[in-house]
Amino acid sequence: MTHLVRRAAAALAGLALLTLSGCAGDPPDPATRPATDGSGHDVGVQLFSWTWDAIADECTSTLGPAGYAWVLTSPPQEHVLGEPWWTAYQPVSYELESRLGTREQLSAMIATCHEAGVDVRVDAVVNHMTGQDAPGTGWAGSSYEHYAYPGLWAPDDFHHCGLTANDDIAVYLDRAQVQTCELLNLADLDTGNPQVRERLTAYLQDLLSLGVDGFRIDAAKHIAADDLAAILAPLPDDVAIMQEVIRGSAEPITPQEYVPLGQVYEFTYGKELAGMLAGSPGLALELGQAAARYVPSDDAIVFVENHDTERNGSTLSYQDGPTDALASVLMLAGAYGTPQVYSGYAFTDTDTGPRQDADGRVLDATCVADPAPTTPVTDGDWVCQHRWPQVAGMVGWRGVAGDAPVVDTGPRATRSLWVGVGVRSSSSTPVTTSWSRR
């Protein structure tokens, strides 16, 4: 038997019955959630490429009632024009105008989500600007050149590393290249420059003025930890920080360097979880426990997939159907890290962006009435993984379990697993969610 300890010790009270080929499940009785002390209310969801209006509606209709604690949005700043999803990750200015909505719509969404009990965290691109060699005009009409953004940045505000033939990163074992050369031709900001730091801080503070609760720092690995610390230092202490630092074999830059600044995404978790599901799913509950290759649990954001990994094949994706759902179930049942559920759209071409109107505005996301891992989807359809009954049910289950310990696990039937957690309130009502083979 496996013994996993959380912060509180108590007797057995709930069971989650999990199978490798799970196809069906029901959320726990809403009357039993969330935990009265909020200890299990920690799950976030990345609504990738969702518009501000659609997120507002989802906070009210689904996220709040299901027990999600926070939502992560796509980048909100002005960006280059084009259909692909990655245009959002090439800033032109820090005006809060994008194909996902206006500043006013963003502000209204934040207020609506707060009313529903859901915090809002924003994907912040502060490492670089565009990767376009030719001059252009951004979404909100701002003109730009690769290293010149009128009223914002001049050529001297960028790193020009001079370490490779084209200034692009060539060797990830070289710290200087990773943090001063360009990632795929993206103009790399000189974050060691005090004026650059101040302007980036001002962008984050502008978002905070609208009520944003935290940030995902995109490409944090490509910003020296000391530089990022200086950018974040003026922000209030209660702002949630989640940093994208991808661990690489033998690379000198590690997630541990960034832990003093906030939480980091533990990419190793999703990669190893995918491999475990083919053999011993019970071991997934131990992922991250006392492992030197992981950051401490309190410092980790864990995920099954995100917008990058579902495209590069390093983790599971919606295309794995029930296995993808099971991975999320195990993540939500486990004790390691803060879980982030992912929800995106179907695609064949990995560059393809979300569905847009004739003017390039992203269309509001719509979910079918009862989305499930086996629901057929075609390119552009919103998959709505966060609404899958297995996933939404486990968000509620986690909310009831709170900090109660996982006291035991064991086999229940062929290719199945049960998880028992300790009592965390005076209620003796068991919370049971099951998935059966079909």
C-alpha positions in Angstrom: 0.0 0.0 0.0 1.0 3.6 -0.6 1.1 6.0 2.2 1.0 9.7 1.2 0.9 12.4 3.8 -0.6 15.8 3.5 -0.6 18.4 6.2 -3.5 17.1 8.3 -4.0 13.6 9.7 -7.4 12.0 10.1 -9.5 9.0 9.4 -10.6 7.6 6.1 -13.7 9.4 4.7 -13.7 9.5 0.9 -12.9 7.2 -2.0 -12.1 8.1 -5.6 -12.3 5.1 -7.8 -10.1 5.5 -10.9 -9.6 3.3 -13.9 -7.1 3.6 -16.8 -9.9 3.5 -19.4 -12.3 5.8 -17.6 -15.2 7.0 -19.7 -17.9 8.3 -17.3 -18.2 10.1 -14.0 -20.4 12.4 -12.0 -19.3 15.4 -9.9 -19.9 15.0 -6.2 -23.0 16.4 -4.6 -22.6 20.2 -4.7 -23.8 20.3 -1.1 -20.5 18.6 0.0 -18.1 21.1 -1.5 -16.0 23.1 -1.1 -14.0 22.4 2.1 -15.0 24.9 4.7 -11.5 26.2 5.3 -10.8 26.5 1.6 -7.7 24.2 1.8 -8.7 22.2 -1.3 -9.7 25.3 -3.3 -6.5 25.6 -5.3 -7.2 24.3 -8.8 -6.8 26.6 -11.7 -7.7 26.2 -15.4 -6.0 27.6 -18.5 -8.7 28.6 -20.9 -6.4 28.9 -23.9 -7.4 31.5 -26.5 -10.8 32.1 -24.9 -12.1 35.6 -25.4 -12.7 37.9 -22.3 -16.5 37.7 -22.8 -16.4 33.9 -23.0 -14.3 33.6 -19.9 -16.7 35.9 -18.0 -19.6 33.7 -19.0 -17.7 30.5 -18.0 -16.7 31.9 -14.6 -20.4 32.4 -13.8 -21.8 29.2 -15.4 -19.1 26.7 -14.7 -15.8 27.6 -13.1 -17.3 29.1 -9.9 -19.9 26.4 -9.3 -17.4 23.6 -10.1 -14.9 24.9 -7.5 -12.2 26.2 -9.7 -10.1 28.8 -7.8 -8.5 30.7 -10.7 -8.5 31.0 -14.4 -5.4 31.7 -16.6 -6.0 33.8 -19.7 -4.0 34.1 -22.8 -1.8 37.3 -23.2 -3.9 40.5 -23.3 -1.5 43.0 -24.9 -1.5 44.3 -28.5 0.2 41.7 -30.8 1.2 41.2 -34.4 -1.5 40.4 -37.0 -2.1 36.9 -38.3 -4.1 33.8 -37.9 -1.8 31.5 -35.9 -2.2 31.1 -32.1 1.3 32.3 -31.4 0.6 35.9 -32.7 -0.6 36.6 -29.1 3.0 35.8 -27.9 4.6 38.5 -30.1 3.8 41.9 -28.4 3.7 45.1 -30.3 2.8 47.3 -27.4 1.3 47.0 -23.9 -2.0 48.4 -24.8 -4.7 46.0 -23.5 -6.3 45.6 -26.9 -6.1 42.2 -28.6 -8.2 39.9 -30.8 -9.5 38.4 -27.6 -11.2 41.6 -26.5 -10.7 45.2 -25.4 -9.5 46.7 -22.2 -13.1 47.4 -21.1 -14.0 43.8 -21.8 -11.0 42.5 -19.9 -11.9 44.7 -16.9 -15.5 43.5 -17.0 -14.5 39.9 -17.2 -12.2 40.2 -14.2 -15.1 41.8 -12.2 -17.5 39.0 -13.3 -15.1 36.2 -12.4 -14.4 37.8 -9.0 -18.1 37.8 -8.3 -18.2 34.1 -9.1 -15.4 33.5 -6.7 -12.7 32.9 -9.4 -9.4 34.7 -9.4 -7.9 35.8 -12.8 -4.3 35.3 -13.7 -2.8 36.6 -17.0 -0.2 35.2 -19.3 2.5 38.0 -19.3 5.0 38.1 -22.2 7.9 40.2 -20.8 11.0 38.5 -22.3 10.6 39.7 -25.9 8.7 41.5 -28.5 8.1 40.4 -32.1 10.0 38.0 -34.4 9.1 39.9 -37.6 12.0 41.2 -39.6 9.8 43.5 -41.8 8.1 46.6 -40.3 4.4 46.1 -39.5 1.3 47.3 -37.7 -0.1 45.7 -34.6 -3.7 44.7 -33.7 -4.4 48.2 -32.2 -2.7 50.1 -35.0 0.7 50.6 -33.4 3.6 50.6 -35.9 6.8 48.7 -35.2 10.0 47.4 -36.5 11.9 44.4 -35.2 13.9 46.5 -32.8 12.0 49.7 -32.7 8.6 50.3 -31.1 7.8 54.1 -31.2 7.2 55.5 -27.7 8.2 52.2 -26.1 11.4 50.6 -27.2 14.5 51.6 -29.2 17.3 49.3 -30.5 19.4 49.9 -27.4 16.6 48.4 -25.2 17.3 44.9 -26.7 20.0 42.3 -26.2 22.1 41.8 -29.3 24.1 38.9 -27.9 26.7 38.5 -30.7 27.3 34.9 -29.5 25.8 33.2 -32.6 25.7 33.9 -36.3 22.1 35.2 -36.3 21.8 36.0 -32.6 19.4 33.1 -32.1 19.9 30.6 -29.3 21.9 27.6 -30.6 23.1 25.8 -27.4 20.9 25.5 -24.4 23.9 24.4 -22.3 25.2 28.0 -22.6 23.5 30.2 -20.0 24.5 33.4 -21.7 22.9 32.3 -25.0 19.7 31.2 -23.3 19.2 34.5 -21.5 20.7 37.1 -23.9 20.2 35.6 -27.4 16.9 35.4 -29.2 14.4 32.6 -29.0 13.3 31.9 -32.6 14.2 35.5 -33.7 12.0 37.1 -31.1 13.5 40.5 -30.2 15.0 39.9 -26.8 14.5 42.7 -24.3 17.5 43.8 -22.2 16.0 43.1 -18.8 19.2 44.1 -17.1 18.5 47.7 -18.2 16.7 49.6 -15.4 14.5 51.5 -17.8 13.4 48.3 -19.5 12.6 46.8 -16.1 10.5 49.9 -15.1 8.4 49.7 -18.2 7.8 46.0 -17.8 6.8 46.5 -14.2 4.4 49.3 -15.3 2.7 46.9 -17.7 2.1 44.4 -14.9 0.9 47.2 -12.6 -1.6 48.3 -15.2 -3.1 44.9 -15.3 -3.2 44.8 -11.5 -5.1 48.1 -11.5 -7.9 46.2 -13.4 -8.0 43.6 -10.7 -5.7 40.9 -12.1 -4.7 38.5 -9.3 -1.5 37.0 -10.7 0.7 36.3 -13.7 2.2 33.4 -15.7 5.6 34.7 -16.7 6.1 33.4 -20.2 9.6 32.3 -21.2 10.9 33.1 -17.6 13.8 30.8 -18.2 15.1 33.3 -20.8 15.2 36.1 -18.3 18.0 36.1 -15.7 16.5 35.4 -12.3 18.0 38.6 -10.9 16.4 40.6 -13.7 13.0 39.0 -13.2 13.3 39.6 -9.4 13.8 43.3 -10.1 10.8 43.5 -12.4 8.5 41.8 -9.9 9.8 43.4 -6.7 7.5 46.5 -6.9 4.4 44.3 -7.1 2.3 43.6 -4.0 3.3 40.4 -2.0 0.0 38.8 -2.6 0.2 38.7 -6.4 0.4 35.1 -7.6 3.5 34.4 -9.8 3.8 31.3 -12.0 7.0 31.0 -14.0 7.6 29.0 -17.2 11.0 27.4 -16.6 11.4 24.2 -18.6 13.9 21.8 -17.1 16.4 20.4 -19.5 18.9 17.6 -19.1 22.3 18.9 -18.0 21.3 22.5 -18.6 22.7 25.1 -16.2 19.4 27.0 -15.8 16.9 25.2 -13.5 13.5 25.9 -12.0 15.0 26.0 -8.5 16.7 29.3 -9.4 13.3 31.0 -9.7 11.5 29.5 -6.7 12.3 32.6 -4.5 10.2 34.7 -7.0 7.1 32.5 -6.9 5.8 29.2 -8.1 7.3 27.5 -11.2 5.7 25.1 -13.7 7.1 21.6 -13.1 7.3 20.3 -16.7 8.8 17.0 -15.5 5.5 16.1 -13.9 3.4 16.0 -17.0 6.1 14.2 -19.0 6.5 11.5 -16.4 2.8 11.2 -15.7 2.1 10.3 -19.4 4.6 7.5 -19.2 3.2 6.0 -16.0 -0.3 5.6 -17.3 0.8 2.7 -19.5 1.8 0.6 -16.5 1.3 1.6 -12.9 -1.1 4.5 -12.5 -1.0 4.3 -8.7 2.6 5.5 -8.9 1.3 8.8 -10.3 0.1 9.7 -6.8 3.8 9.7 -5.7 5.1 11.9 -8.5 7.1 14.8 -7.0 7.3 13.3 -3.6 10.8 13.6 -2.2 12.3 13.6 -5.7 15.4 15.7 -6.3 14.4 16.4 -9.9 11.2 18.2 -8.7 10.9 21.5 -6.9 9.1 21.3 -3.5 5.3 20.8 -3.7 4.4 24.3 -2.5 6.5 25.8 -5.2 5.1 23.8 -8.1 2.4 24.3 -10.6 1.6 20.9 -12.2 -0.3 20.1 -15.4 -1.1 17.3 -17.7 -0.7 19.4 -20.8 -0.6 23.0 -21.9 -0.8 24.9 -25.2 2.9 24.1 -26.1 3.2 20.5 -24.9 -0.1 19.4 -26.6 1.5 20.6 -29.8 5.0 19.3 -29.4 4.0 15.9 -28.2 5.9 15.9 -24.9 2.7 15.2 -22.9 -0.7 13.8 -23.4 -3.4 15.9 -25.2 -7.1 15.8 -25.8 -6.4 13.4 -28.6 -5.7 10.8 -26.0 -9.3 10.9 -24.8 -10.0 8.8 -21.7 -6.3 8.5 -20.9 -6.0 12.3 -20.9 -9.0 12.5 -18.6 -7.5 9.9 -16.2 -4.2 11.8 -16.1 -6.1 14.9 -14.9 -8.0 12.8 -12.3 -4.7 11.5 -10.9 -3.2 15.0 -10.8 -6.3 16.2 -8.9 -6.2 13.3 -6.5 -2.5 13.7 -5.8 -0.8 15.7 -3.1 2.0 17.3 -5.1 1.8 20.8 -6.4 -0.9 23.2 -7.4 -2.9 21.7 -10.3 -3.7 23.6 -13.5 -6.3 22.0 -15.8 -6.0 22.8 -19.5 -8.8 23.6 -21.9 -8.2 24.4 -25.6 -9.5 23.7 -29.1 -9.0 20.9 -31.6 -6.3 21.2 -34.3 -4.4 19.3 -36.9 -1.9 22.0 -37.9 0.0 22.9 -34.8 0.2 26.6 -35.9 -3.6 27.0 -36.4 -5.2 29.6 -34.3 -8.7 29.6 -32.8 -11.7 30.3 -35.0 -11.9 34.0 -36.0 -14.3 36.3 -37.8 -13.6 38.1 -41.0 -11.8 40.9 -39.1 -9.5 38.5 -37.2 -11.4 38.6 -33.9 -11.5 35.3 -32.0 -15.0 33.9 -31.8 -16.4 33.2 -28.4 -15.8 29.7 -27.2 -18.8 27.4 -27.1 -19.0 24.0 -25.4 -21.3 21.2 -26.4 -24.0 20.3 -23.8 -22.1 17.4 -22.3 -18.5 17.4 -23.3 -16.6 14.2 -22.6 -13.3 12.6 -23.5 -15.0 10.6 -26.2 -16.9 13.5 -27.8 -15.9 13.8 -31.5 -14.2 17.1 -32.3 -13.0 18.6 -35.6 -10.5 21.4 -36.2 -11.5 24.5 -34.4 -14.0 22.9 -32.0 -13.6 23.8 -28.4 -12.7 20.7 -26.5 -13.8 22.0 -23.0 -11.7 19.5 -21.0 -12.4 21.4 -17.8 -16.1 20.4 -18.2 -15.4 16.7 -18.7 -17.3 15.0 -15.8 -14.3 13.2 -14.7 -12.3 16.4 -14.4 -15.0 18.7 -13.0 -16.0 15.9 -10.6 -12.5 15.7 -9.2 -12.2 19.4 -8.8 -15.2 19.2 -6.5 -13.7 16.1 -4.8 -10.5 17.9 -4.1 -12.4 20.8 -2.7 -14.1 18.5 -0.2 -10.9 16.6 0.7 -9.0 19.7 1.4 -5.8 19.1 3.3 -6.9 15.7 4.6 -4.1 13.2 4.0 -4.2 10.5 1.4 -4.0 7.7 3.9 -4.1 4.7 1.6 -4.4 3.5 -2.0 -4.8 0.1 -3.5 -6.1 -2.0 -6.4 -9.8 -2.4 -6.7 -10.1 -4.3 -10.0 -8.1 -4.9 -13.1 -6.3 -1.8 -14.1 -8.0 0.3 -11.4 -7.1 2.2 -8.3 -8.8 3.6 -5.2 -7.7 6.5 -3.2 -8.8 7.2 0.4 -8.5 10.6 2.1 -8.9 11.5 5.7 -11.8 13.3 7.3 -11.4 17.0 7.0 -14.7 18.2 8.7 -17.4 16.8 10.9 -19.2 15.3 7.9 -19.0 11.6 7.4 -20.5 11.7 3.9 -18.2 9.7 1.5 -17.3 11.5 -1.8 -17.2 8.9 -4.5 -16.5 9.3 -8.2 -16.1 6.3 -10.4 -15.2 5.4 -14.0 -16.0 2.1 -15.5 -14.6 0.3 -18.5 -16.8 0.2 -21.6 
